[in-house]
Amino acid sequence: MFDPVKVNSDAPPIEEERIPAFVITKDGEDKEYSIPKVISGPTALLALEVFINRGEAATVLWLARHALGADGMDAVLTCEQLTLKDAQNLINRIGLHFMGPVKELGKAQE
């Protein structure tokens, strides 16, 4: 028998735990930017749609933009001292962190 998934939308939102993604030092002060520790269900579904329609590279970039938020992505894009290697490391880490759950969700499609 198939039991439906039941979600109580009247419950308060789940508090999102975040983990550090990168730090930018400006004027002698470090500013830390973070990403969610765990991908949410809605985010995973949206990322799966990007994955199916545009491929893995586009999905990783979409996830980076989503996870870092406007402030974090703006910090990355405007930091002239960010090397190509630093950018690759950041994107690779975000991809490794989130793509597993997205691909697992996609296995239901197979």
C-alpha positions in Angstrom: 0.0 0.0 0.0 1.2 3.5 -0.8 1.1 5.9 2.2 1.0 9.6 1.2 3.7 12.0 2.4 2.2 14.3 5.0 3.7 17.7 5.8 2.3 20.1 8.4 2.6 23.5 6.8 1.1 25.1 10.0 4.3 24.1 11.8 7.1 26.8 12.1 9.7 26.6 9.3 12.6 24.3 10.0 15.5 26.4 11.3 18.3 26.2 8.7 21.7 25.3 10.0 24.5 26.9 7.9 28.2 26.1 7.5 31.0 28.4 6.4 31.7 28.5 2.6 34.3 31.2 2.4 35.8 34.3 4.1 36.7 37.6 2.5 38.9 40.0 4.4 38.2 43.7 3.8 39.6 46.6 5.7 41.2 44.2 8.1 37.9 42.5 9.0 36.9 39.0 8.0 33.4 38.4 6.7 32.2 34.9 6.6 29.7 33.6 4.0 27.8 30.4 4.5 25.7 27.8 2.8 22.9 25.6 4.2 24.3 22.4 5.8 21.4 20.4 4.4 19.5 21.0 1.1 15.8 21.6 1.6 13.2 19.6 -0.3 11.9 22.5 -2.4 15.5 23.5 -3.3 16.4 19.9 -4.2 13.3 19.7 -6.5 14.2 22.9 -8.2 17.8 21.8 -8.6 16.7 18.5 -10.1 14.7 20.4 -12.7 17.7 22.5 -13.6 19.8 19.3 -13.7 17.4 17.5 -16.1 17.0 20.6 -18.4 20.5 22.1 -18.4 23.0 19.6 -17.0 25.3 19.3 -14.0 27.4 22.4 -14.5 24.4 24.6 -14.7 22.9 22.9 -11.6 26.1 23.5 -9.5 26.1 27.2 -10.5 22.4 27.5 -9.7 22.9 25.8 -6.3 25.9 28.1 -5.6 23.7 31.2 -6.3 20.8 29.8 -4.3 22.9 28.6 -1.3 25.1 31.7 -1.1 22.3 34.2 -1.6 22.5 37.5 -3.3 25.0 38.9 -0.7 27.4 35.9 -0.9 27.3 35.7 -4.7 27.8 39.4 -5.0 30.8 39.1 -2.7 32.3 36.3 -4.9 31.6 38.2 -8.2 33.1 41.5 -7.0 36.2 40.2 -5.2 39.0 41.0 -7.7 41.5 39.1 -5.6 39.6 35.8 -6.0 41.7 33.5 -8.2 40.4 31.0 -10.7 41.6 28.2 -8.4 39.7 29.8 -5.5 36.6 30.0 -7.6 37.0 26.4 -8.8 37.4 25.2 -5.2 34.4 27.1 -4.0 32.1 25.8 -6.8 33.5 22.3 -6.5 32.8 22.2 -2.7 29.3 23.5 -3.1 28.7 21.0 -6.0 30.0 18.1 -3.9 28.0 19.2 -0.9 24.6 19.4 -2.7 24.7 17.3 -5.9 24.5 14.0 -4.1 21.1 14.7 -2.7 19.9 16.1 -6.0 21.0 13.0 -7.9 19.4 10.7 -5.3 16.2 12.6 -5.8 16.5 12.1 -9.5 16.8 8.3 -9.2 13.0 8.3 -8.8 12.9 9.5 -12.4 14.8 6.5 -13.7 
